Amino acid sequence: MEIKVLPGRRTPLGATWDGEGVNFALFSENATAVELCLFDPGEPGTETARVRLREKTAHVWHGYVPGLGPGQLYGFRVDGAYEPQRGLRFNPAKLVLDPYARAVAGKPDWGEPVFGYPLGDPAQDLARDERDDAAGVPKGVVLDPAFDWEGDRPPNTPWARTVIYEAHVKGLTALHPDVPEELRGTYAGVAHPAVVEHLKRLGVTALELLPVHDFVDDGYLERKGLRNYWGYSTLNFFSPDARYSGSGDRGGQVREFREMVKALHRAGIEVILDVVYNHTAEGNHLGPTLSFKGIDNPTYYRLVDDDPRYYMDYTGTGNSLNARHPQVIKLVNDSLRYWVREMHVDGFRFDLASTLAREDHHVDRLSSFFDVIHQDPVLSEVKLIAEPWDVGEGGYQVGNFPVLWTEWNGRYRDAVRAYWRGDEGKVPQMAYRLTGSSDLYADDGRKPNASINFITAHDGFTLHDLVSYERKHNEANGEENCDGADDNQSLNFGVEGPTDDPEVLELRERQKRNFLATLLLSQGVPMICGGDEMGRTQGGNNNAYCQDNEISWLHWDLDEPRRDLLDFARRVSALRQAHPSFRRRKFLRGKHVRGSDLEDVIWLRPDGSEMDDADWETPFARAFGMLLAGDAMMEWNDEGKRVYDDDFLLLLNAADGAVAFTLPDARPDEPWTLEIDTARSAAAQEPRTVDPGGTVEMPGRSMLVFRRASSGAEG
């Protein structure tokens, strides 16, 4: 096939169709030559044309091909030195995927020679493999960018009103009986009214999706009959993965993803993507050559300074993206802006975000990556969530990210688990976590909403398994149960796994209600791990990254205990939604507030008196109360009027035995109304009043939430 190539433009990078032809542009600073390869859309392994890109401007190789259009499959061959000792791994025998491809067709075929060196060679990666691998490499797809958004507008939900639901595209709907079978496990399935209705009734305002960037199923997993279910092995940062598309992989995945976003926005639900810009699917020096490694290895990856044959690995996956290089910073930010502008997503959760902050070896929260985002007019306006750690030295950075960022608060998770387990000396930590973690965020200009509070996430036990298993059970992963975290903060009441013991079952349900009530009534932003509200179990597997099956998928056939737990979660979430006392935009101060004779928060002993310094230092104390004064809220609504709320009293008892708690009597004429009792099922919740100064008996491991009408301040 003869094709004509004009000089074209160096921007935008990738393949851009203008209605008459396609402009191709690829960055490679160290290459000596770049060839554009075109493939038959009907037979992706058949190369129909190959042409050299002769124009190079500012390290960008570019050319324009008249007559090409949407649906065209393409890739590149990049020539240069193959000297791994210098970090150079060019190999024109290996087709490489365009990092800026807007859609990706196909997946790697591990039976093809997709490694840059001969597998099994004694020299390992030092010798270059000369076999062509085009049949086994994914191809870029030229995309028609047109899409009718029908006036779609982002919900722009304030952080203070945000409730996040973390879910997997496939796992959320794969077993949903009300989703048509052909839509299950797809973007279209997520947009189905039955799923949207579930999220709305739970009070969810933002759906956080596990990685949807095009990713790879590792060869060693495929050989074991497993899949890279979670998706933390990105190959391309622009294309939604077609495995979740019922519309094919020739651009249909892009349209279907956009339709999903549009549907969720109509329901007032934001879309947040879990993104993996810290590493790629190409692994270490023995990994495959699929894209970045063969385009410009020392540009895209952090290499060992004194031995660039090897890769710095801050992620435990073999490589780390080189966020110090201007082109890599541009790549990441171009990708982020694309997802906001062209795909209409509302925010991002950055996997192992500390890796992106490493300028040299140390984590620097003022690194170039964060500087660029801070000043970007698009990215600085969306929701930014950091997983504030990586596996490198000094990687645990909870509380240390810049002012525009929120963080997965690992200290919240650990403190709440430890408290409800009954550990000694956890009341002070619990108080900090209930009130938004001011010890982590108040001194750097952030607010309680900087804390993304969670009890469980995709990585670890589900909520049900947290209270049901003392040990992990990852046998199905094929690693002899050696993978996954060994430390466990569960409370399984002495019985491992399934049981018919009614007392154990009741205690487990109570503990789940404790966790959900604590999560949804803490200051900060709650994140529910998908399925926890329905008692989802993984059978004790705390690392189900490779389980694309019913171990990981949500089960929607609810028995009575699971349905009751869902009703309880909805009840508590509705209380949060209805009362700004639980979603304050400023930190509680614990002292008198101007214009009020009330303190905004008062900490109480079981006898009803205020806690003193000695009480905070008592290691064996496990019961305490928190009084939130609705009249003392120092906040204003959009009309400039002062926000007031009812008073709320949260009583918590993590001890094994019952505790008698005396309710405050500062206003003897206004009774307290019980709103939440975690010792009772949702079906058994019944409003009842208790007079000020009255006493309530709290069973062990339980929580009570009382409400009292405000003192009459005008709002």
HUHUBEL-V671003 format. One record per residue. N is the residue number from 1. SS is DSSP state (H for helix, E for strand, L for the rest). PSI is psi as a letter, one per 20 degrees, with the letter a starting at -180 (999 if undefined). NEAR is the number of other C-alpha atoms within 10 Angstrom. Layout:
# HUHUBEL-V671003
n: [N:N]
ss: [SS:SS]
psi: [PSI:PSI]
near: [NEAR:NEAR]
This chain:
# HUHUBEL-V671003
n: [1:2:3:4:5:6:7:8:9:10:11:12:13:14:15:16:17:18:19:20:21:22:23:24:25:26:27:28:29:30:31:32:33:34:35:36:37:38:39:40:41:42:43:44:45:46:47:48:49:50:51:52:53:54:55:56:57:58:59:60:61:62:63:64:65:66:67:68:69:70:71:72:73:74:75:76:77:78:79:80:81:82:83:84:85:86:87:88:89:90:91:92:93:94:95:96:97:98:99:100:101:102:103:104:105:106:107:108:109:110:111:112:113:114:115:116:117:118:119:120:121:122:123:124:125:126:127:128:129:130:131:132:133:134:135:136:137:138:139:140:141:142:143:144:145:146:147:148:149:150:151:152:153:154:155:156:157:158:159:160:161:162:163:164:165:166:167:168:169:170:171:172:173:174:175:176:177:178:179:180:181:182:183:184:185:186:187:188:189:190:191:192:193:194:195:196:197:198:199:200:201:202:203:204:205:206:207:208:209:210:211:212:213:214:215:216:217:218:219:220:221:222:223:224:225:226:227:228:229:230:231:232:233:234:235:236:237:238:239:240:241:242:243:244:245:246:247:248:249:250:251:252:253:254:255:256:257:258:259:260:261:262:263:264:265:266:267:268:269:270:271:272:273:274:275:276:277:278:279:280:281:282:283:284:285:286:287:288:289:290:291:292:293:294:295:296:297:298:299:300:301:302:303:304:305:306:307:308:309:310:311:312:313:314:315:316:317:318:319:320:321:322:323:324:325:326:327:328:329:330:331:332:333:334:335:336:337:338:339:340:341:342:343:344:345:346:347:348:349:350:351:352:353:354:355:356:357:358:359:360:361:362:363:364:365:366:367:368:369:370:371:372:373:374:375:376:377:378:379:380:381:382:383:384:385:386:387:388:389:390:391:392:393:394:395:396:397:398:399:400:401:402:403:404:405:406:407:408:409:410:411:412:413:414:415:416:417:418:419:420:421:422:423:424:425:426:427:428:429:430:431:432:433:434:435:436:437:438:439:440:441:442:443:444:445:446:447:448:449:450:451:452:453:454:455:456:457:458:459:460:461:462:463:464:465:466:467:468:469:470:471:472:473:474:475:476:477:478:479:480:481:482:483:484:485:486:487:488:489:490:491:492:493:494:495:496:497:498:499:500:501:502:503:504:505:506:507:508:509:510:511:512:513:514:515:516:517:518:519:520:521:522:523:524:525:526:527:528:529:530:531:532:533:534:535:536:537:538:539:540:541:542:543:544:545:546:547:548:549:550:551:552:553:554:555:556:557:558:559:560:561:562:563:564:565:566:567:568:569:570:571:572:573:574:575:576:577:578:579:580:581:582:583:584:585:586:587:588:589:590:591:592:593:594:595:596:597:598:599:600:601:602:603:604:605:606:607:608:609:610:611:612:613:614:615:616:617:618:619:620:621:622:623:624:625:626:627:628:629:630:631:632:633:634:635:636:637:638:639:640:641:642:643:644:645:646:647:648:649:650:651:652:653:654:655:656:657:658:659:660:661:662:663:664:665:666:667:668:669:670:671:672:673:674:675:676:677:678:679:680:681:682:683:684:685:686:687:688:689:690:691:692:693:694:695:696:697:698:699:700:701:702:703:704:705:706:707:708:709:710:711:712:713:714:715]
ss: [L:L:L:L:E:E:L:L:L:L:L:L:L:E:E:E:E:L:L:L:E:E:E:E:E:E:E:L:L:L:L:L:E:E:E:E:E:E:E:E:L:L:E:E:E:E:E:E:E:E:E:E:L:L:E:E:E:L:L:E:E:E:E:E:E:E:L:L:L:L:L:L:E:E:E:E:E:E:E:L:L:E:E:H:H:H:L:E:E:L:L:L:L:L:L:E:L:L:L:L:L:L:L:E:E:L:L:L:L:L:L:L:L:L:L:L:L:L:L:L:L:L:L:H:H:H:L:L:L:L:L:L:L:H:H:H:L:L:E:E:E:L:L:L:L:L:L:L:L:L:L:L:L:L:L:L:L:L:H:H:H:L:E:E:E:E:E:L:H:H:H:H:H:L:L:L:L:L:L:L:H:H:H:L:L:L:H:H:H:H:L:L:H:H:H:H:H:H:H:H:H:L:L:L:L:E:E:E:E:L:L:L:E:L:E:L:L:L:H:H:H:H:H:L:L:L:L:L:L:L:L:L:L:E:L:L:L:L:L:E:L:H:H:H:L:L:L:L:L:L:L:H:H:H:H:H:H:H:H:H:H:H:H:H:H:H:L:L:L:E:E:E:E:E:E:L:L:L:L:L:L:L:L:L:L:L:L:L:L:L:L:H:H:H:H:H:H:H:H:H:E:L:E:L:L:L:L:L:L:L:E:L:L:L:L:L:L:L:L:L:E:L:L:L:L:H:H:H:H:H:H:H:H:H:H:H:H:H:H:H:H:L:L:L:L:L:E:E:E:E:L:L:H:H:H:H:H:E:L:L:L:L:E:L:L:L:L:H:H:H:H:H:H:H:H:L:L:L:H:H:H:L:E:E:E:E:L:L:L:L:L:L:L:L:L:L:L:L:L:L:L:L:L:L:L:E:E:E:L:H:H:H:H:H:H:H:H:H:H:H:H:L:L:L:L:L:H:H:H:H:H:H:H:H:L:L:L:H:H:H:H:H:H:H:L:L:L:H:H:H:E:E:E:L:L:L:L:L:L:L:L:L:H:H:H:H:L:L:L:L:L:L:L:L:H:H:H:L:L:L:L:L:L:L:L:L:L:L:L:L:L:L:L:L:L:L:L:L:L:L:L:H:H:H:H:H:H:H:H:H:H:H:H:H:H:H:H:H:H:H:H:L:L:L:E:E:E:E:E:L:L:H:H:H:L:L:L:L:L:L:L:L:L:L:L:L:L:L:L:L:L:L:L:L:L:L:L:L:L:H:H:H:H:H:H:H:H:H:H:H:H:H:H:H:H:H:H:H:L:H:H:H:L:L:L:L:L:L:L:L:L:E:L:L:L:L:L:L:E:L:E:E:E:E:L:L:L:L:L:E:L:L:H:H:H:H:L:L:L:L:L:L:E:E:E:E:E:E:L:H:H:H:L:L:L:E:L:L:L:L:L:E:L:L:L:L:E:E:E:E:E:E:E:L:L:L:L:L:E:E:E:E:L:L:L:L:L:L:L:L:L:E:E:E:E:E:E:L:L:L:L:L:L:L:L:L:L:L:E:E:L:L:L:L:E:E:E:E:L:L:L:E:E:E:E:E:E:E:L:L:L:L:L:L:L]
psi: [p:p:q:p:p:r:h:a:q:i:q:q:q:b:p:o:p:j:i:i:a:p:p:p:p:p:p:o:h:i:q:i:q:p:p:p:p:q:q:o:h:h:n:i:i:o:p:h:q:p:q:p:o:i:p:o:p:l:j:p:p:q:q:p:o:q:i:q:a:q:i:p:q:r:a:q:p:p:q:a:p:n:n:h:h:j:j:p:l:p:n:i:i:p:q:q:p:p:h:j:p:i:q:p:p:r:q:p:o:i:i:r:m:j:q:i:r:o:p:i:p:h:j:c:j:i:q:p:p:j:q:p:j:h:i:j:p:q:q:q:p:p:q:o:i:p:p:o:i:l:j:p:q:q:h:l:p:q:h:h:j:p:o:q:o:p:r:p:g:g:h:h:i:h:j:o:h:i:p:q:h:i:i:p:j:r:g:h:h:h:i:q:h:h:g:g:h:g:g:g:h:i:j:p:i:p:o:o:p:r:p:i:q:p:r:q:o:q:h:h:g:h:h:j:k:r:q:m:g:h:j:l:m:p:h:p:j:h:p:p:p:i:h:j:p:j:j:a:k:k:i:h:h:g:g:h:g:h:h:g:g:g:g:g:h:h:j:j:p:r:p:p:p:o:q:n:j:h:r:r:i:i:b:b:i:j:r:r:o:h:e:g:h:i:g:m:g:i:g:h:q:o:q:p:g:j:m:j:h:r:q:p:n:j:i:j:j:h:r:p:q:m:j:i:p:h:h:g:g:g:g:g:h:g:g:g:h:g:h:g:g:h:i:k:q:i:r:q:o:o:p:l:h:h:h:i:j:o:g:e:h:q:p:o:i:k:r:h:g:h:g:g:h:h:i:p:h:g:h:i:i:r:p:o:p:p:o:l:r:a:j:r:p:j:i:o:k:p:i:j:r:r:h:i:q:r:q:o:n:h:h:g:g:g:g:g:g:h:g:i:h:j:q:q:k:i:g:g:h:h:g:g:h:h:j:j:l:h:h:h:i:h:j:k:j:r:r:h:i:i:o:o:p:q:g:r:a:h:n:a:q:r:g:g:h:h:j:i:p:h:q:q:m:k:h:i:i:k:k:k:k:i:r:r:q:h:p:p:k:r:n:j:k:j:p:p:b:q:q:j:o:h:g:g:g:g:h:g:h:g:h:h:h:g:g:g:g:g:g:i:j:q:q:a:o:q:o:p:p:p:i:h:i:j:k:p:q:j:k:j:o:j:l:k:h:j:n:m:a:i:g:h:q:p:p:i:n:p:a:g:h:h:h:h:g:g:h:g:g:h:g:h:h:h:g:g:h:i:o:i:h:j:l:q:i:q:q:q:i:k:r:p:p:p:j:q:j:q:q:h:p:p:p:q:r:h:j:i:r:p:q:a:h:h:h:h:j:o:h:i:p:j:p:r:q:o:o:o:o:h:i:j:p:m:q:q:a:h:j:j:q:p:p:r:r:r:q:q:o:p:p:p:o:j:r:h:r:q:p:p:p:p:q:q:k:h:n:i:i:o:r:p:p:p:h:p:o:i:i:q:r:h:h:j:p:p:p:q:q:p:q:p:i:r:p:q:o:p:r:q:m:r:p:q:o:q:q:p:q:r:j:j:q:p:999]
near: [7:8:13:10:18:15:16:17:18:21:15:14:21:20:27:23:20:14:12:10:16:24:25:29:27:26:24:23:17:18:19:11:18:24:19:21:20:22:22:15:18:8:11:21:17:13:18:16:14:18:17:17:23:14:18:20:12:9:15:18:27:30:25:21:18:17:12:17:19:19:18:19:27:30:25:27:24:27:21:18:14:20:16:19:14:16:25:22:30:27:26:23:19:29:29:28:24:29:21:24:23:24:28:32:24:18:17:21:16:17:10:14:23:27:21:29:25:18:15:8:11:9:11:13:23:19:16:19:20:14:17:15:23:26:21:21:26:25:31:31:26:26:23:17:14:8:12:10:14:7:7:13:12:20:17:16:16:11:19:20:21:23:25:26:24:22:24:25:24:26:25:24:30:26:19:21:13:14:20:12:13:11:20:25:24:26:29:25:29:28:24:20:15:15:17:20:14:12:21:15:15:22:24:25:25:25:25:25:20:23:24:27:24:23:27:21:21:18:16:11:14:13:10:10:12:20:20:19:22:23:23:26:23:22:26:28:27:24:27:29:26:28:20:22:24:18:18:14:21:22:25:17:26:28:19:23:25:22:19:18:25:26:18:25:23:13:17:19:27:26:26:23:22:24:23:25:25:27:28:26:24:24:20:20:23:16:17:20:28:24:26:24:26:29:33:22:24:23:24:24:28:24:24:13:11:9:12:20:20:21:21:20:23:25:21:13:17:19:24:24:28:25:26:20:18:13:17:18:21:14:20:19:17:17:20:22:18:16:20:18:13:15:21:21:23:27:24:23:24:22:24:23:26:29:29:27:24:22:18:10:13:14:23:19:18:15:16:19:23:20:12:16:18:18:11:13:11:13:20:16:15:18:21:20:24:23:22:24:23:22:15:18:11:12:20:18:19:20:25:17:25:16:13:17:21:28:27:25:25:21:20:24:20:17:23:26:22:21:24:24:20:21:17:15:17:23:26:15:19:21:19:18:28:22:23:30:27:22:12:20:23:16:10:13:10:22:24:27:27:30:29:26:31:25:25:23:19:18:15:20:30:26:29:27:29:26:25:27:24:20:21:23:22:20:13:14:21:14:10:10:15:13:17:19:13:11:9:15:21:20:22:22:16:10:15:15:16:12:11:7:9:9:10:17:19:15:19:21:22:23:26:23:28:23:20:24:23:24:25:26:23:24:31:33:29:28:24:26:22:27:24:24:23:24:23:22:22:22:19:24:27:23:22:25:20:22:20:17:16:13:18:26:25:25:20:18:12:14:10:9:16:20:18:20:24:21:19:26:24:21:19:24:22:15:18:21:18:12:17:20:26:24:25:22:23:20:20:20:13:13:13:13:15:11:9:14:11:18:20:23:22:19:20:24:19:20:17:19:15:15:16:11:7:7:16:17:13:14:13:14:19:22:25:24:28:20:21:25:23:26:27:27:25:19:14:13:10:7:6:8:11:16:19:24:24:17:22:25:25:19:23:27:27:27:21:13:11:15:23:15:23:20:26:21:16:9:12:11:9:16:20:25:18:19:19:24:24:25:22:17:18:22:11:10:16:12:11:11:16:15:17:18:18:15:17:14:10:21:17:20:25:26:26:20:22:22:19:20:15:17:15:10:13:11:11]
